[in-house]
Amino acid sequence: MRHDPYLEGFVRSPARLRDHPALVLNADYRPLSYFPLSLWPWQEAVKAAFLDRVTVVAEYDEVARSPSTEFRLPSVVVLREYVKPGRMAAFTRFNVFLRDEFRCQYCGATGDLTFDHVIPRARGGRTTWENVVASCAPCNLRKGARSVREAGMRLRRKPFRPSQAQLNAAGRKFPPNYLHESWMDYLYWDAPLEP
């Protein structure tokens, strides 16, 4: 697993999530998503537990108190009802970057990313999974409205429409900056073991 400071700009981490977030697992004990990691603020996790929508499987040492009770903050919760994951990934800029592992598909750079139409829009290229790739700004400028061949460039990988499972697999390569020790048994348990 790699850590890339550039990715920090893509990860939304509101202050309330940094303070004792709860990892949210589907009823099959897998995270709802890996990137961004499915996290709830502790307040949401407590509310869901109180409403019997989740099972708390791990807790922080910290305690929250109300006038009538006190309880330890949940660090891992499991949904009581299975949420069927979507089969098709949403076509968004972020998901294009994730599919392409936050690398320019021309030179491999990781900074200053934008996206590029392989077949330029000026030539009838459409904005689809199969025609859009992550590109650094210099490569995008260099290619311009020309074809890849005309620009004397090569694609590292042909663009494709990823499934949600493929995006989740790509997301596992980019763990968030903060992983609580109680989450580790649930994040990568279905990944292949290294010899």
N, C-alpha and C positions, 0 to 999 in steps of 0.2 A: 504494500500500500504506500502511495506517495503522498507527500504533503507539499502543496504548491501555494505560496502566499498569494499568488494571483487569484486563486479560487475564492479567497475570503470575500472578495467583492461580490461574488455571486450568491453567497450563502446569506440568507436573511436570518439574522439572529437578534430579534428584539430583546431589549433588556429583560423583560419578564421571563423569557425562555432561558436566559443565562442563570437565573436564580432557581436552582432545583427543578429543572424540567423533567418530565416523565416520558420515558420511551413508550410509545404506543404500539402494541403488537396486535395483529389480527387474531382471530380465534384459533388459527393454526400455529400461533406463536412465532410468526414471522413479522418483521416490521411492515407497516402499511406502505412505506416507501423508504428507500435508502438514501436518496439524494433529491431533495433535501430529506434528511432523516425525519421520520414521523415522531415529532415531539409535541407535547402539550405543556403549557405552563402548569405548575403544581396546583394552582387554583382549579383549573379545568379537570385535572386528574382527580382531585378530591371530590369535586362536584359529581363527576361520572361515577365514582365509587359509591358515594352517598346515594345516588339514584339507581344503583345496582346495574349499571350499564357495562362496568368493567370489573375484572378481578385484579386485585393488587397482588403481584408476585414478588416484588422487591421494594424496599423502603430505604429512605435516607435515615440518618441518625437524628436529623432535625425534627422538631415537633411543632405543630401548629395548634393553637389553643383558641377555643371559643368560650363564651361564658359558662357553658355547661359541659364541655368535653375537651379532650385533647387527643391528637392522633399524630402518628409519624407520617411524614410526607412520602407519597408514592414515588418510586424511581422507575418502576416498570409496571405497566398495566396491560391487561389483555382484554380485548373486546369480548363480550359475552356472545355476540352474534357475528358470524363470519361476514365480512364485507368482500364481495367478489371484485377482484381487481379488474380494471378496464383492460381490454385486450389490445386496444389501439392507443398508442401514445399521442398526446396532444401535440400538434405541430406548433411549437413555440421557439423563439430564439434560444432560450435557455436549453431546451431539449435537443436542439441542433448541436449546441456546444457540448452538451453531455454525450450525445451519440458520438461526436468526433473527439471525445476525451479532452476537451478544452485545448485543442491543438489546431493550428493552421493546417489545412489539408493540402497546402502547397509546399510549405517549407518546414512545418513542424513546430513553429514558434508557439509559445503559450501566452504571450502578452498582447495587449491592444487588439483584441479580437472583435471582428465584425462578421458579417456573413456575405457570401458571394453566390451569385447565380452562375452555375457552370455554363449553361447556355444562357448568354445575356438576355435580359428582358427586351433589349432593343432588337434582338433577333428572334423574338417569340418565346423565349424561355419563360417558364412558369415558376411561381413560388410554391414549390412542392418539396417533399422530403427527398425525392430523387434528383432534384436540380439545385439544391441549396447546400452549401458546405460552410463550415467555420473557416474564416480566413483572417490573417493578420492584416492590418491596414496597409502596410507596404505592398504585400502581394495583391491585395484587392486593387490598389491603385495601379500597380504594374499590369495587371490583367485587363483592367478597364472593361470595355465593351467588346473585347475580342474573345475568340474561343480559347480554350486551354492550349491547343496546339499552336494557334497563331501567336500566342504570347510566349511560346517556347517554355511552357511550364508543364508540370505533371501532377496529377492528383495522387496523393498517398493512398487513398481508398475511395472507391466509387461510392457516391452517396446512395443511401437506401432508407426505406421506411422501417424504423425499428419497432419491435413489439414493446409493450410495457415491461415484459420480463427482460428484454435486452437492455433497456434503459436502467432497470434496477441493477442488473449485473454491472453495467458501466458505473453506476453510482457507488457501488461497493469499493471501487478503486480510489474514491475520494472521500475518506472519512472526515467528519466535521472536526473542528479544532478541539472540541471537548467531547470526550466519551467517558461517562461514569463507569467505574469498575463493575457495577451491578448490571450494566447493559451488555457486557461482552459475551456472556453465554447465549444471548439471543440474537446478536447481530450477524455473526458469521458461522453459525453452527452448520449450515448447509453448504458451505464452501468446501472445495476439495482440500484434503490434507496434503501438506508438503512432506516428502520423504525425509 
